[in-house]
Every structure is written in C-alpha cells, then in structure tokens.
Amino acid sequence: MAKGALEILIILLAPLSALAQSSSYVYAIAGPVVVPQSAFTRWNGNFVHVAGGGEGRITDRFALGGEAGVLIPVTNDEAITTGLLSATPAFHFNPRESRSKFDPFVGGGASVLLGAGGAACAIHYGGGMNYWFKPRVGFRCEVS
C-alpha cells in the first residue's frame, strides 16, 4: 500500500512546476502535533511531525500542494511512527503578483497515514502564512 500511495503523491506533484513555474516552491518542516483523546482515534498524544513538500499556484490565488512526512510519537507508548502523505488545495489571500512579504493562506485536503499495520485516510484543514525574505526564500508558519 505504501508504494501505491507514494506513486499517487508523485503523480500529484509532478505537474506543479509546469502549472506554476514562477509561483512554486518546496519546503521542509518540523513541529509538534497534538492529537486529543477521542472515541474516533487510538493515535492520541503528542507527536513530532517532520516532512517536506511543495506548492504551486494554478491560478492567481489558488494553489495545489503535496507533502510527505513522518509522525513520531512522543507521549503515547502504544503509538507507532507513522508515515503521512497529503494533497492540499489552498487559497492565498494575496494575488500571485503581489509584492507583499506576507502571504496568508487557508487550505485543506486528504491525507493517508501509513503504518506497519496498514493505512488510514484522513482529512486536514487549516491556515497559515508565508513570510518572504526575498523571492523564493521565506518562512512558513501553519496551523492545521
């Protein structure tokens, strides 16, 4: 199953450079993830999320992105390290050609969690901001 999900992610990401050559970028992230206890998940607790991804504008304000990473459990002894693949359409509040250093956005999409016991589908949504130090070099802050 993991090989098939990786192939789907590659197919989703491959056209990005052709669709949005002047407004595409790649990124690397690391940060905390908190999953609350609920009746719907056994993956509760604190995790560290390490990933890489990319995004490209397909219109003036809409973009398509993808991400591949890993969730590493910190507080849940029963949780296992899990792979995570995501595809994310996003809306940017500033137009593509805006000269603003601040680039706020919202997005959401589908994810696949890959573990030793199989795979599970999930949805995600959130928002954030890119701060551009210069073209194609910036800082991304996101909550989802």
OpenMM code with the backbone's topology and positions (N, CA, C; nanometers):
from openmm import Vec3, app, unit

residues = "MET ALA LYS GLY ALA LEU GLU ILE LEU ILE ILE LEU LEU ALA PRO LEU SER ALA LEU ALA GLN SER SER SER TYR VAL TYR ALA ILE ALA GLY PRO VAL VAL VAL PRO GLN SER ALA PHE THR ARG TRP ASN GLY ASN PHE VAL HIS VAL ALA GLY GLY GLY GLU GLY ARG ILE THR ASP ARG PHE ALA LEU GLY GLY GLU ALA GLY VAL LEU ILE PRO VAL THR ASN ASP GLU ALA ILE THR THR GLY LEU LEU SER ALA THR PRO ALA PHE HIS PHE ASN PRO ARG GLU SER ARG SER LYS PHE ASP PRO PHE VAL GLY GLY GLY ALA SER VAL LEU LEU GLY ALA GLY GLY ALA ALA CYS ALA ILE HIS TYR GLY GLY GLY MET ASN TYR TRP PHE LYS PRO ARG VAL GLY PHE ARG CYS GLU VAL SER".split()
positions = [
    Vec3(0.0822, -0.1201, 0.0000),
    Vec3(0.0000, 0.0000, 0.0000),
    Vec3(0.0863, 0.1261, 0.0000),
    Vec3(0.1982, 0.1259, 0.0705),
    Vec3(0.2832, 0.2445, 0.0796),
    Vec3(0.3372, 0.2829, -0.0573),
    Vec3(0.3743, 0.1838, -0.1380),
    Vec3(0.4282, 0.2133, -0.2702),
    Vec3(0.3233, 0.2802, -0.3582),
    Vec3(0.1999, 0.2339, -0.3540),
    Vec3(0.0922, 0.2937, -0.4320),
    Vec3(0.0633, 0.4370, -0.3901),
    Vec3(0.0643, 0.4636, -0.2597),
    Vec3(0.0397, 0.5992, -0.2112),
    Vec3(0.1521, 0.6929, -0.2529),
    Vec3(0.2752, 0.6457, -0.2510),
    Vec3(0.3884, 0.7282, -0.2938),
    Vec3(0.3782, 0.7604, -0.4424),
    Vec3(0.3368, 0.6636, -0.5228),
    Vec3(0.3198, 0.6876, -0.6657),
    Vec3(0.2116, 0.7924, -0.6918),
    Vec3(0.1026, 0.7878, -0.6148),
    Vec3(-0.0037, 0.8874, -0.6294),
    Vec3(0.0492, 1.0259, -0.5955),
    Vec3(0.1280, 1.0382, -0.4872),
    Vec3(0.1833, 1.1678, -0.4494),
    Vec3(0.2758, 1.2225, -0.5574),
    Vec3(0.3578, 1.1373, -0.6162),
    Vec3(0.4482, 1.1808, -0.7233),
    Vec3(0.3684, 1.2289, -0.8436),
    Vec3(0.2625, 1.1588, -0.8779),
    Vec3(0.1778, 1.2000, -0.9897),
    Vec3(0.1137, 1.3355, -0.9608),
    Vec3(0.0716, 1.3584, -0.8356),
    Vec3(0.0109, 1.4867, -0.7999),
    Vec3(0.1116, 1.6007, -0.8024),
    Vec3(0.2355, 1.5744, -0.7610),
    Vec3(0.3355, 1.6804, -0.7518),
    Vec3(0.4059, 1.7091, -0.8840),
    Vec3(0.4158, 1.6122, -0.9720),
    Vec3(0.4924, 1.6293, -1.0956),
    Vec3(0.4479, 1.7481, -1.1801),
    Vec3(0.3178, 1.7737, -1.1968),
    Vec3(0.2782, 1.8852, -1.2825),
    Vec3(0.2957, 2.0231, -1.2203),
    Vec3(0.3282, 2.0326, -1.0921),
    Vec3(0.3323, 2.1626, -1.0268),
    Vec3(0.4281, 2.2596, -1.0933),
    Vec3(0.5456, 2.2141, -1.1316),
    Vec3(0.6415, 2.3078, -1.1895),
    Vec3(0.5932, 2.3585, -1.3250),
    Vec3(0.5225, 2.2771, -1.3989),
    Vec3(0.4706, 2.3221, -1.5282),
    Vec3(0.3511, 2.4158, -1.5109),
    Vec3(0.2690, 2.3920, -1.4087),
    Vec3(0.1496, 2.4734, -1.3885),
    Vec3(0.1808, 2.6122, -1.3337),
    Vec3(0.2825, 2.6214, -1.2507),
    Vec3(0.3057, 2.7479, -1.1814),
    Vec3(0.4548, 2.7746, -1.1674),
    Vec3(0.5240, 2.7876, -1.2783),
    Vec3(0.6693, 2.7979, -1.2734),
    Vec3(0.7170, 2.9172, -1.1948),
    Vec3(0.6506, 3.0298, -1.2007),
    Vec3(0.7001, 3.1461, -1.1288),
    Vec3(0.6488, 3.1523, -0.9855),
    Vec3(0.5565, 3.0673, -0.9462),
    Vec3(0.4981, 3.0738, -0.8128),
    Vec3(0.4970, 2.9378, -0.7447),
    Vec3(0.5986, 2.8594, -0.7649),
    Vec3(0.6055, 2.7299, -0.6981),
    Vec3(0.7262, 2.7280, -0.6061),
    Vec3(0.7193, 2.6450, -0.5031),
    Vec3(0.8297, 2.6348, -0.4090),
    Vec3(0.8221, 2.5015, -0.3359),
    Vec3(0.9311, 2.4641, -0.2757),
    Vec3(0.9379, 2.3454, -0.1909),
    Vec3(0.9726, 2.3912, -0.0501),
    Vec3(0.9410, 2.3055, 0.0473),
    Vec3(0.9694, 2.3411, 0.1859),
    Vec3(0.9976, 2.2173, 0.2693),
    Vec3(1.0608, 2.2392, 0.3823),
    Vec3(1.0833, 2.1358, 0.4835),
    Vec3(1.0274, 2.1896, 0.6137),
    Vec3(0.9629, 2.1020, 0.6909),
    Vec3(0.9027, 2.1454, 0.8167),
    Vec3(0.9334, 2.0464, 0.9274),
    Vec3(0.9254, 2.0958, 1.0490),
    Vec3(0.9314, 2.0123, 1.1687),
    Vec3(0.8550, 2.0861, 1.2769),
    Vec3(0.7738, 2.0137, 1.3517),
    Vec3(0.6979, 2.0804, 1.4563),
    Vec3(0.6139, 1.9832, 1.5359),
    Vec3(0.5533, 2.0344, 1.6432),
    Vec3(0.4708, 1.9489, 1.7295),
    Vec3(0.3324, 1.9257, 1.6713),
    Vec3(0.2754, 1.8102, 1.7027),
    Vec3(0.1374, 1.7764, 1.6676),
    Vec3(0.0728, 1.7208, 1.7940),
    Vec3(-0.0446, 1.7716, 1.8282),
    Vec3(-0.1180, 1.7227, 1.9448),
    Vec3(-0.2473, 1.6604, 1.8938),
    Vec3(-0.2678, 1.5329, 1.9254),
    Vec3(-0.3899, 1.4619, 1.8856),
    Vec3(-0.4692, 1.4349, 2.0123),
    Vec3(-0.5871, 1.4978, 2.0285),
    Vec3(-0.6648, 1.4782, 2.1516),
    Vec3(-0.7261, 1.3394, 2.1600),
    Vec3(-0.7499, 1.2942, 2.2817),
    Vec3(-0.8166, 1.1663, 2.3070),
    Vec3(-0.9599, 1.1768, 2.2560),
    Vec3(-1.0059, 1.0773, 2.1824),
    Vec3(-1.1446, 1.0747, 2.1372),
    Vec3(-1.1852, 0.9307, 2.1119),
    Vec3(-1.3136, 0.9130, 2.0877),
    Vec3(-1.3649, 0.7797, 2.0574),
    Vec3(-1.3269, 0.7373, 1.9170),
    Vec3(-1.2778, 0.8301, 1.8346),
    Vec3(-1.2515, 0.8013, 1.6947),
    Vec3(-1.1066, 0.7658, 1.6650),
    Vec3(-1.0160, 0.7825, 1.7599),
    Vec3(-0.8764, 0.7551, 1.7291),
    Vec3(-0.8038, 0.6908, 1.8461),
    Vec3(-0.7121, 0.6035, 1.8129),
    Vec3(-0.6218, 0.5484, 1.9140),
    Vec3(-0.4857, 0.6151, 1.9034),
    Vec3(-0.4720, 0.7086, 1.8085),
    Vec3(-0.3458, 0.7797, 1.7873),
    Vec3(-0.3459, 0.9113, 1.8637),
    Vec3(-0.3845, 0.9083, 1.9914),
    Vec3(-0.3839, 1.0313, 2.0684),
    Vec3(-0.2454, 1.0542, 2.1290),
    Vec3(-0.2206, 1.1760, 2.1706),
    Vec3(-0.0938, 1.2092, 2.2346),
    Vec3(-0.0186, 1.3153, 2.1577),
    Vec3(0.1059, 1.3352, 2.1964),
    Vec3(0.1920, 1.4333, 2.1312),
    Vec3(0.2855, 1.3630, 2.0339),
    Vec3(0.3046, 1.4261, 1.9186),
    Vec3(0.3907, 1.3726, 1.8141),
    Vec3(0.4830, 1.4834, 1.7654),
    Vec3(0.5900, 1.4448, 1.6989),
    Vec3(0.6734, 1.5380, 1.6240),
    Vec3(0.6510, 1.5053, 1.4769),
    Vec3(0.6203, 1.6075, 1.3985),
    Vec3(0.5945, 1.5903, 1.2555),
    Vec3(0.7134, 1.6468, 1.1784),
    Vec3(0.7771, 1.5638, 1.0976),
    Vec3(0.8886, 1.6051, 1.0126),
    Vec3(0.8481, 1.5723, 0.8696),
    Vec3(0.8568, 1.6722, 0.7793),
    Vec3(0.8073, 1.6491, 0.6436),
    Vec3(0.8727, 1.7438, 0.5439),
    Vec3(0.8481, 1.7134, 0.4185),
    Vec3(0.8869, 1.8006, 0.3088),
    Vec3(0.7731, 1.8041, 0.2097),
    Vec3(0.7614, 1.9133, 0.1388),
    Vec3(0.6524, 1.9244, 0.0442),
    Vec3(0.6768, 2.0342, -0.0561),
    Vec3(0.5740, 2.0636, -0.1298),
    Vec3(0.5820, 2.1686, -0.2289),
    Vec3(0.4441, 2.2202, -0.2617),
    Vec3(0.4421, 2.3395, -0.3202),
    Vec3(0.3163, 2.4004, -0.3576),
    Vec3(0.3386, 2.4855, -0.4817),
    Vec3(0.2398, 2.4891, -0.5673),
    Vec3(0.2457, 2.5725, -0.6869),
    Vec3(0.1119, 2.6358, -0.7139),
    Vec3(0.1138, 2.7621, -0.7534),
    Vec3(-0.0106, 2.8325, -0.7863),
    Vec3(-0.0609, 2.7829, -0.9212),
    Vec3(-0.1898, 2.7531, -0.9266),
    Vec3(-0.2510, 2.7122, -1.0527),
    Vec3(-0.3376, 2.8233, -1.1100),
    Vec3(-0.3756, 2.9199, -1.0265),
    Vec3(-0.4401, 3.0431, -1.0712),
    Vec3(-0.3794, 3.1558, -0.9893),
    Vec3(-0.4394, 3.2734, -0.9981),
    Vec3(-0.3875, 3.3894, -0.9271),
    Vec3(-0.3858, 3.3699, -0.7751),
    Vec3(-0.4860, 3.2990, -0.7208),
    Vec3(-0.4956, 3.2821, -0.5761),
    Vec3(-0.5033, 3.1365, -0.5308),
    Vec3(-0.5311, 3.0437, -0.6209),
    Vec3(-0.5436, 2.9035, -0.5828),
    Vec3(-0.4145, 2.8274, -0.6120),
    Vec3(-0.3827, 2.7346, -0.5211),
    Vec3(-0.2597, 2.6557, -0.5341),
    Vec3(-0.2896, 2.5097, -0.5047),
    Vec3(-0.2012, 2.4230, -0.5492),
    Vec3(-0.2090, 2.2803, -0.5197),
    Vec3(-0.0750, 2.2385, -0.4619),
    Vec3(-0.0807, 2.1679, -0.3497),
    Vec3(0.0419, 2.1255, -0.2838),
    Vec3(0.0365, 1.9802, -0.2420),
    Vec3(0.1499, 1.9284, -0.2057),
    Vec3(0.1613, 1.7918, -0.1562),
    Vec3(0.2732, 1.7842, -0.0555),
    Vec3(0.2650, 1.6842, 0.0320),
    Vec3(0.3617, 1.6719, 0.1403),
    Vec3(0.3820, 1.5247, 0.1753),
    Vec3(0.5035, 1.4894, 0.2093),
    Vec3(0.5354, 1.3547, 0.2576),
    Vec3(0.6160, 1.3705, 0.3851),
    Vec3(0.5789, 1.2957, 0.4875),
    Vec3(0.6497, 1.3100, 0.6148),
    Vec3(0.6277, 1.1916, 0.7057),
    Vec3(0.6635, 1.2141, 0.8311),
    Vec3(0.6526, 1.1102, 0.9321),
    Vec3(0.6054, 1.1731, 1.0628),
    Vec3(0.5192, 1.1011, 1.1345),
    Vec3(0.4747, 1.1398, 1.2684),
    Vec3(0.5446, 1.0489, 1.3685),
    Vec3(0.6201, 1.1080, 1.4593),
    Vec3(0.6970, 1.0320, 1.5579),
    Vec3(0.6313, 1.0512, 1.6937),
    Vec3(0.5824, 0.9430, 1.7595),
    Vec3(0.5151, 0.9587, 1.8882),
    Vec3(0.6121, 1.0013, 1.9982),
    Vec3(0.5617, 1.0882, 2.0862),
    Vec3(0.6422, 1.1359, 2.1986),
    Vec3(0.5839, 1.0887, 2.3307),
    Vec3(0.4502, 1.0971, 2.3473),
    Vec3(0.3889, 1.0671, 2.4774),
    Vec3(0.3036, 0.9400, 2.4801),
    Vec3(0.2683, 0.8838, 2.3668),
    Vec3(0.1830, 0.7659, 2.3632),
    Vec3(0.2699, 0.6424, 2.3392),
    Vec3(0.2853, 0.5579, 2.4421),
    Vec3(0.3708, 0.4392, 2.4314),
    Vec3(0.3146, 0.3355, 2.3342),
    Vec3(0.1856, 0.3395, 2.3073),
    Vec3(0.1245, 0.2422, 2.2171),
    Vec3(0.1248, 0.2881, 2.0712),
    Vec3(0.1506, 0.4164, 2.0462),
    Vec3(0.1528, 0.4681, 1.9093),
    Vec3(0.2829, 0.4279, 1.8412),
    Vec3(0.2783, 0.4165, 1.7112),
    Vec3(0.3972, 0.3820, 1.6336),
    Vec3(0.4315, 0.4976, 1.5396),
    Vec3(0.5554, 0.5030, 1.4968),
    Vec3(0.5953, 0.6019, 1.3972),
    Vec3(0.5170, 0.5740, 1.2700),
    Vec3(0.4581, 0.6788, 1.2147),
    Vec3(0.3638, 0.6638, 1.1045),
    Vec3(0.4004, 0.7568, 0.9896),
    Vec3(0.3967, 0.7063, 0.8685),
    Vec3(0.4178, 0.7894, 0.7507),
    Vec3(0.2923, 0.8682, 0.7196),
    Vec3(0.3088, 0.9842, 0.6570),
    Vec3(0.1968, 1.0702, 0.6254),
    Vec3(0.2152, 1.1307, 0.4870),
    Vec3(0.1169, 1.1103, 0.3989),
    Vec3(0.1157, 1.1704, 0.2653),
    Vec3(-0.0084, 1.2571, 0.2544),
    Vec3(0.0062, 1.3791, 0.2027),
    Vec3(-0.1070, 1.4709, 0.1939),
    Vec3(-0.1109, 1.5410, 0.0587),
    Vec3(-0.2315, 1.5678, 0.0124),
    Vec3(-0.2547, 1.6524, -0.1045),
    Vec3(-0.3437, 1.7671, -0.0568),
    Vec3(-0.3021, 1.8912, -0.0867),
    Vec3(-0.3700, 2.0073, -0.0289),
    Vec3(-0.3961, 2.1173, -0.1304),
    Vec3(-0.5219, 2.1409, -0.1682),
    Vec3(-0.5543, 2.2634, -0.2395),
    Vec3(-0.5531, 2.3787, -0.1381),
    Vec3(-0.5115, 2.4976, -0.1815),
    Vec3(-0.5036, 2.6121, -0.0909),
    Vec3(-0.5513, 2.7390, -0.1600),
    Vec3(-0.5997, 2.8332, -0.0785),
    Vec3(-0.6389, 2.9658, -0.1259),
    Vec3(-0.5474, 3.0680, -0.0590),
    Vec3(-0.4815, 3.1513, -0.1413),
    Vec3(-0.3946, 3.2581, -0.0906),
    Vec3(-0.4701, 3.3900, -0.1011),
    Vec3(-0.4688, 3.4674, 0.0059),
    Vec3(-0.5436, 3.5928, 0.0086),
    Vec3(-0.4797, 3.7004, -0.0782),
    Vec3(-0.3485, 3.6943, -0.0957),
    Vec3(-0.2805, 3.7901, -0.1833),
    Vec3(-0.2673, 3.7299, -0.3228),
    Vec3(-0.2865, 3.8110, -0.4279),
    Vec3(-0.2685, 3.7577, -0.5632),
    Vec3(-0.1235, 3.7171, -0.5887),
    Vec3(-0.1056, 3.6347, -0.6888),
    Vec3(0.0250, 3.5795, -0.7237),
    Vec3(0.1310, 3.6881, -0.7402),
    Vec3(0.0987, 3.7972, -0.8049),
    Vec3(0.1971, 3.9012, -0.8357),
    Vec3(0.2090, 4.0074, -0.7261),
    Vec3(0.1482, 3.9847, -0.6116),
    Vec3(0.1568, 4.0806, -0.5014),
    Vec3(0.3020, 4.0950, -0.4565),
    Vec3(0.3402, 4.2135, -0.4235),
    Vec3(0.4768, 4.2386, -0.3760),
    Vec3(0.4857, 4.2320, -0.2239),
    Vec3(0.3767, 4.1945, -0.1579),
    Vec3(0.3753, 4.1876, -0.0125),
    Vec3(0.4656, 4.0751, 0.0377),
    Vec3(0.5350, 4.0996, 0.1463),
    Vec3(0.6176, 3.9955, 0.2074),
    Vec3(0.5309, 3.8947, 0.2833),
    Vec3(0.4104, 3.9356, 0.3229),
    Vec3(0.3186, 3.8482, 0.3950),
    Vec3(0.2240, 3.7811, 0.2964),
    Vec3(0.2119, 3.6494, 0.3059),
    Vec3(0.1290, 3.5712, 0.2141),
    Vec3(0.0400, 3.4775, 0.2953),
    Vec3(-0.0744, 3.5274, 0.3492),
    Vec3(-0.1638, 3.4407, 0.4276),
    Vec3(-0.2418, 3.3453, 0.3369),
    Vec3(-0.2744, 3.2270, 0.3910),
    Vec3(-0.3460, 3.1267, 0.3122),
    Vec3(-0.4301, 3.0378, 0.4020),
    Vec3(-0.5278, 2.9705, 0.3423),
    Vec3(-0.6045, 2.8627, 0.4056),
    Vec3(-0.6012, 2.7443, 0.3107),
    Vec3(-0.6135, 2.6265, 0.3678),
    Vec3(-0.6109, 2.5069, 0.2838),
    Vec3(-0.6672, 2.3868, 0.3564),
    Vec3(-0.6797, 2.2801, 0.2846),
    Vec3(-0.7283, 2.1557, 0.3409),
    Vec3(-0.7278, 2.0501, 0.2327),
    Vec3(-0.7351, 1.9268, 0.2733),
    Vec3(-0.7323, 1.8212, 0.1735),
    Vec3(-0.7353, 1.6832, 0.2347),
    Vec3(-0.6813, 1.5893, 0.1600),
    Vec3(-0.6821, 1.4490, 0.2006),
    Vec3(-0.5424, 1.4038, 0.2400),
    Vec3(-0.5378, 1.3137, 0.3374),
    Vec3(-0.4115, 1.2564, 0.3833),
    Vec3(-0.4244, 1.1056, 0.3920),
    Vec3(-0.3119, 1.0391, 0.3830),
    Vec3(-0.3050, 0.8952, 0.4047),
    Vec3(-0.1992, 0.8719, 0.5123),
    Vec3(-0.2383, 0.8019, 0.6189),
    Vec3(-0.1458, 0.7622, 0.7250),
    Vec3(-0.1016, 0.6199, 0.6966),
    Vec3(0.0288, 0.5965, 0.6941),
    Vec3(0.0835, 0.4651, 0.6602),
    Vec3(0.1629, 0.4110, 0.7787),
    Vec3(0.1201, 0.2949, 0.8299),
    Vec3(0.1892, 0.2322, 0.9412),
    Vec3(0.2156, 0.0867, 0.9136),
    Vec3(0.2788, 0.0211, 1.0086),
    Vec3(0.3111, -0.1208, 0.9933),
    Vec3(0.1849, -0.2063, 0.9796),
    Vec3(0.0742, -0.1608, 1.0392),
    Vec3(-0.0492, -0.2379, 1.0350),
    Vec3(-0.1402, -0.2051, 0.9185),
    Vec3(-0.1008, -0.1138, 0.8320),
    Vec3(-0.1851, -0.0785, 0.7192),
    Vec3(-0.1908, 0.0706, 0.6978),
    Vec3(-0.3003, 0.1157, 0.6389),
    Vec3(-0.3156, 0.2567, 0.6038),
    Vec3(-0.4521, 0.3061, 0.6491),
    Vec3(-0.4623, 0.4370, 0.6695),
    Vec3(-0.5882, 0.5008, 0.7052),
    Vec3(-0.5966, 0.6346, 0.6344),
    Vec3(-0.7172, 0.6719, 0.5956),
    Vec3(-0.7388, 0.8008, 0.5305),
    Vec3(-0.7814, 0.9039, 0.6344),
    Vec3(-0.7476, 1.0294, 0.6094),
    Vec3(-0.7850, 1.1381, 0.6994),
    Vec3(-0.8066, 1.2644, 0.6176),
    Vec3(-0.8705, 1.3626, 0.6784),
    Vec3(-0.8811, 1.4942, 0.6171),
    Vec3(-0.8055, 1.5927, 0.7057),
    Vec3(-0.7613, 1.7020, 0.6461),
    Vec3(-0.6944, 1.8060, 0.7226),
    Vec3(-0.7357, 1.9426, 0.6694),
    Vec3(-0.7289, 2.0424, 0.7550),
    Vec3(-0.7605, 2.1794, 0.7154),
    Vec3(-0.6888, 2.2737, 0.8098),
    Vec3(-0.6674, 2.3943, 0.7652),
    Vec3(-0.6004, 2.4923, 0.8484),
    Vec3(-0.5628, 2.6151, 0.7690),
    Vec3(-0.4660, 2.6858, 0.8203),
    Vec3(-0.4216, 2.8070, 0.7549),
    Vec3(-0.2859, 2.8483, 0.8069),
    Vec3(-0.2326, 2.9506, 0.7470),
    Vec3(-0.1027, 2.9976, 0.7895),
    Vec3(-0.0571, 3.1162, 0.7091),
    Vec3(0.0740, 3.1349, 0.7086),
    Vec3(0.1317, 3.2494, 0.6409),
    Vec3(0.2733, 3.2161, 0.5956),
    Vec3(0.3047, 3.2580, 0.4754),
    Vec3(0.4432, 3.2593, 0.4292),
    Vec3(0.4938, 3.4014, 0.4477),
    Vec3(0.6166, 3.4145, 0.4958),
    Vec3(0.6824, 3.5444, 0.5006),
    Vec3(0.8030, 3.5346, 0.4090),
    Vec3(0.8050, 3.6159, 0.3038),
    Vec3(0.9094, 3.6074, 0.2027),
    Vec3(1.0219, 3.7072, 0.2322),
    Vec3(1.1402, 3.6563, 0.2643),
    Vec3(1.2581, 3.7408, 0.2844),
    Vec3(1.3025, 3.7993, 0.1505),
    Vec3(1.3002, 3.7174, 0.0480),
    Vec3(1.3239, 3.7574, -0.0907),
    Vec3(1.2518, 3.6542, -0.1771),
    Vec3(1.2404, 3.6757, -0.3083),
    Vec3(1.1667, 3.5783, -0.3902),
    Vec3(1.2202, 3.4362, -0.3717),
    Vec3(1.1292, 3.3437, -0.3425),
    Vec3(1.1563, 3.2011, -0.3266),
    Vec3(1.2342, 3.1643, -0.2011),
    Vec3(1.2587, 3.2583, -0.1094),
    Vec3(1.3219, 3.2285, 0.0189),
    Vec3(1.2335, 3.2885, 0.1274),
    Vec3(1.1765, 3.2022, 0.2123),
    Vec3(1.0845, 3.2531, 0.3125),
    Vec3(1.0710, 3.1630, 0.4328),
    Vec3(0.9798, 3.2001, 0.5179),
    Vec3(0.9473, 3.1268, 0.6396),
    Vec3(0.7985, 3.0961, 0.6347),
    Vec3(0.7610, 2.9708, 0.6643),
    Vec3(0.6206, 2.9284, 0.6584),
    Vec3(0.5761, 2.8900, 0.7997),
    Vec3(0.4651, 2.9454, 0.8407),
    Vec3(0.4035, 2.9106, 0.9689),
    Vec3(0.2615, 2.8637, 0.9394),
    Vec3(0.2261, 2.7458, 0.9902),
    Vec3(0.0964, 2.6873, 0.9550),
    Vec3(0.0369, 2.6160, 1.0757),
    Vec3(-0.0941, 2.6283, 1.0903),
    Vec3(-0.1697, 2.5561, 1.1929),
    Vec3(-0.2775, 2.4776, 1.1212),
    Vec3(-0.2797, 2.3454, 1.1416),
    Vec3(-0.3841, 2.2654, 1.0782),
    Vec3(-0.4225, 2.1492, 1.1661),
] * unit.nanometer
topology = app.Topology()
chain = topology.addChain("A")
for resn in residues:
    res = topology.addResidue(resn, chain)
    for name in ("N", "CA", "C"):
        topology.addAtom(name, app.Element.getBySymbol(name[0]), res)
